[in-house]
């Protein structure tokens, strides 16, 4: 996929005190962080809507403390406090390797899904099928104190997309521990997992999956930084994918976090955002539901 170079600007408007409701339930197998991180405008986990062509789409974002940013945009969404309950026919992702302090800008990219799973003709995901665009990210604070949400827009690529995302601080504020992450997860979002796929992560953070058509993934999960928040660095090699998914073969870097399926739920799932810029731009987002007993 040859990237098309244009400019995208995202303005994040954030009140002080982000981080979600401290009374949100904790999964009993996870160890609560006794010192939740300061919720600066520059980092956190957020879920909500991205509005494109007047339609609200599901948005799931991780703004990591090291500056890396991922925003997954899925299918139409009712903004009801759940992770998108059905697999979208197409998706778009915004990724940025790093950010500068509030008020600054940094480079990133908007990347559309590839192959045959790009959504209905006329949809944003179909419009962005096989396309990539250079981007810029700009961050501002919102001083009105409304619900700890972040607001903004993605623009400069011939379109204007707006978004509103609310903090999902419940699992994000837990320590990143491989002993909590280890297990088997049924994958529900990756395009090459439509025939069925189980992601296995062991106690050392080593990960593996194989789909029925022999698409395989080998990788490693490592707690980011000092592990003070539930964010993991991910390196993943994807190979042997048959058409129409062969374009996803490559070396990926990304981030992951454990997550409930609803803000008030106590189930355990893993969200993984992956991106590759070589030889072509590609992005893959995973959503795995833990298999009971694993």
C-alpha positions in Angstrom: 0.0 0.0 0.0 1.6 3.3 -1.1 0.9 6.0 1.4 -0.7 9.2 0.2 0.8 12.2 2.0 -1.5 14.8 3.4 -2.0 16.5 6.7 -4.3 15.5 9.5 -4.7 17.5 12.8 -6.3 16.2 15.9 -7.2 18.6 18.7 -7.8 16.9 22.0 -9.8 19.0 24.5 -9.5 17.5 27.9 -10.6 18.7 31.4 -8.5 18.1 34.4 -9.1 15.0 36.5 -9.3 12.4 33.7 -9.2 8.8 34.8 -12.7 7.5 35.1 -14.8 6.5 38.1 -12.7 5.2 41.0 -15.6 3.1 42.1 -15.5 1.1 38.8 -15.3 -2.7 39.5 -11.9 -4.4 39.6 -11.5 -7.9 38.2 -10.7 -10.0 41.3 -7.7 -11.7 39.7 -6.0 -8.4 39.0 -3.9 -6.4 41.5 -5.2 -2.8 42.0 -2.7 0.0 41.6 -2.5 1.7 45.0 -1.0 4.8 43.3 -3.1 5.6 40.2 -1.2 7.7 37.7 -1.7 11.4 37.3 -4.2 11.7 34.4 -2.4 14.2 32.3 -3.9 15.3 29.0 -1.2 13.5 27.2 -2.1 9.9 28.2 -4.9 7.5 29.1 -7.4 5.0 27.8 -10.5 6.4 26.2 -13.6 4.9 24.5 -16.4 6.7 22.6 -17.5 8.0 19.2 -15.8 9.3 16.1 -18.3 11.2 13.9 -17.8 10.9 10.1 -20.3 11.9 7.5 -22.8 12.5 10.3 -22.6 8.9 11.6 -21.1 8.0 15.0 -18.5 5.3 14.8 -16.8 3.4 17.6 -13.6 4.8 18.8 -11.1 3.1 21.2 -7.9 5.0 22.0 -4.8 4.6 24.0 -2.6 7.6 24.6 0.5 6.1 26.2 2.9 7.8 28.6 5.8 7.3 26.2 3.9 9.4 23.6 2.7 6.6 21.4 -1.0 7.0 20.3 -3.5 4.6 18.8 -7.1 5.3 17.9 -9.2 2.5 16.4 -12.3 3.5 14.5 -14.8 0.7 13.9 -18.4 0.4 12.7 -21.5 2.5 13.7 -21.8 2.9 17.5 -24.5 3.8 20.0 -22.1 5.1 22.6 -23.6 2.9 25.3 -20.6 2.3 27.5 -19.7 -1.1 25.9 -16.8 -2.1 23.7 -18.3 -2.5 20.2 -20.4 -5.6 20.5 -20.2 -6.8 16.9 -17.3 -7.1 14.4 -17.3 -4.1 12.0 -17.1 -4.7 8.3 -14.3 -2.2 8.0 -12.1 0.0 10.2 -9.7 2.9 10.1 -6.8 3.6 12.5 -4.8 6.7 13.6 -1.3 5.9 14.9 1.4 8.2 16.1 4.8 6.9 17.3 5.3 9.9 19.7 3.8 13.1 20.9 5.2 16.4 22.2 3.8 18.2 25.3 0.5 20.0 25.3 0.2 22.6 22.6 2.8 20.9 20.4 2.3 18.7 17.3 3.8 15.4 16.2 3.7 13.2 13.1 1.4 10.2 12.7 -0.7 8.5 10.1 -4.3 7.5 9.2 -4.4 3.9 7.9 -7.4 2.1 6.3 -8.1 -1.6 6.4 -6.9 -3.6 3.3 -8.2 -6.4 1.2 -11.9 -7.5 0.9 -13.0 -6.4 4.4 -13.3 -2.7 3.9 -17.0 -2.1 4.6 -19.9 -1.1 2.4 -19.4 1.1 -0.6 -19.8 4.8 0.4 -18.7 4.1 4.0 -15.6 5.9 5.4 -13.8 2.5 5.8 -14.5 1.7 2.2 -13.3 5.2 1.1 -10.0 4.6 3.0 -9.6 1.0 1.9 -5.9 0.4 1.1 -5.0 4.0 1.8 -2.6 5.7 4.2 -2.1 9.4 4.9 0.6 11.2 6.9 -0.9 13.1 9.9 -0.2 15.6 12.6 -1.5 15.4 16.1 -2.2 18.6 18.2 -3.3 18.5 21.9 -5.1 21.0 24.0 -6.8 21.0 27.4 -10.5 21.6 27.8 -11.1 23.9 30.7 -14.9 23.5 31.1 -14.6 20.4 33.3 -17.2 18.4 31.4 -17.3 14.6 32.3 -13.5 14.2 31.9 -14.1 13.6 28.2 -11.6 14.3 25.4 -12.9 16.0 22.3 -11.4 17.0 19.0 -11.2 16.6 15.3 -9.2 14.8 12.6 -8.8 17.1 9.6 -6.5 18.1 6.7 -7.0 15.0 4.5 -10.0 16.4 2.6 -12.4 15.5 5.4 -13.2 16.6 8.9 -13.9 14.0 11.6 -14.9 14.9 15.1 -14.7 12.7 18.2 -15.7 12.5 21.8 -14.1 9.8 24.0 -14.6 9.2 27.7 -11.9 7.8 30.1 -11.8 4.1 30.7 -9.5 4.3 33.7 -10.8 1.2 35.6 -8.3 -1.5 34.2 -5.9 1.1 32.8 -5.0 2.2 36.4 -4.0 -1.3 37.4 -0.3 -2.4 37.3 0.8 -4.1 34.1 1.6 -7.7 35.2 2.3 -10.6 32.9 0.9 -13.0 35.4 -2.5 -11.2 35.0 -2.2 -11.0 31.2 -1.2 -14.6 30.6 -4.0 -16.9 29.2 -5.8 -17.8 26.0 -8.1 -15.3 24.2 -10.6 -15.8 21.4 -9.9 -13.2 18.8 -13.0 -11.3 17.5 -11.9 -8.3 15.5 -8.8 -9.0 13.3 -9.8 -9.5 9.7 -7.7 -12.6 9.3 -9.4 -14.2 12.3 -12.8 -14.7 10.6 -12.3 -18.4 10.4 -11.4 -18.6 14.1 -8.3 -17.7 16.1 -7.0 -18.1 19.6 -4.2 -15.8 20.9 -2.1 -17.5 23.6 0.1 -15.4 25.9 2.4 -17.2 28.4 3.8 -16.1 31.7 6.9 -14.7 30.0 4.8 -12.6 27.7 5.5 -14.8 24.6 2.5 -14.8 22.3 1.3 -17.1 19.5 -1.7 -17.5 17.2 -2.6 -19.6 14.1 -5.8 -19.3 12.1 -7.3 -22.3 10.2 -5.8 -21.0 6.9 -2.3 -21.0 8.5 -1.9 -17.3 9.2 0.4 -17.2 12.2 1.6 -14.7 14.7 4.6 -14.8 17.0 5.3 -12.0 19.4 6.1 -10.7 22.9 4.3 -8.5 25.4 6.4 -6.5 27.9 5.0 -4.1 30.6 5.7 -0.5 29.4 8.1 1.5 31.5 7.8 0.6 35.2 4.5 -1.1 34.7 2.7 1.5 36.8 -0.3 1.4 34.4 -1.9 -1.4 32.5 0.0 -0.9 29.2 2.2 -3.4 27.4 4.6 -2.9 24.6 4.0 -5.5 21.8 6.3 -6.8 19.1 4.5 -9.1 16.6 5.6 -11.0 13.5 2.6 -12.0 11.2 3.3 -14.5 8.4 1.9 -17.2 6.1 -1.4 -15.4 5.7 -3.3 -16.6 2.5 -5.1 -14.3 0.2 -7.1 -12.1 0.8 -5.1 -11.5 4.0 -1.5 -11.9 2.7 -1.1 -8.1 2.8 -1.0 -8.4 6.6 2.3 -10.3 6.6 4.9 -8.2 8.3 6.7 -7.0 11.4 4.5 -5.0 13.8 5.0 -2.8 16.9 2.2 -1.7 19.1 0.5 -1.4 22.5 -1.9 -3.5 24.5 -4.1 -3.2 27.6 -6.4 -5.4 29.5 -10.1 -4.3 29.4 -13.6 -5.1 30.4 -16.2 -5.4 27.7 -18.4 -2.8 29.4 -17.3 0.0 31.7 -19.1 -1.7 34.7 -18.2 -5.3 33.8 -15.5 -7.4 35.5 -14.7 -9.7 32.6 -11.1 -9.8 31.2 -10.3 -9.1 27.6 -7.2 -7.8 25.8 -7.1 -5.0 23.3 -4.0 -4.9 21.0 -3.2 -2.1 18.6 -0.5 -2.9 16.0 1.1 -0.9 13.2 3.8 -1.3 10.6 5.4 1.3 8.4 7.7 -1.0 6.4 7.6 -1.9 3.6 4.0 -0.5 3.4 1.8 1.1 6.0 -0.5 -1.4 7.7 -2.4 -1.5 11.0 -4.2 -4.3 12.8 -6.3 -4.1 16.0 -7.2 -7.2 18.0 -9.9 -7.7 20.7 -9.5 -11.0 22.5 -12.0 -12.5 25.0 -10.3 -14.6 27.7 -11.3 -18.3 27.5 -12.7 -19.3 30.9 -10.1 -21.2 33.0 -7.1 -20.2 30.9 
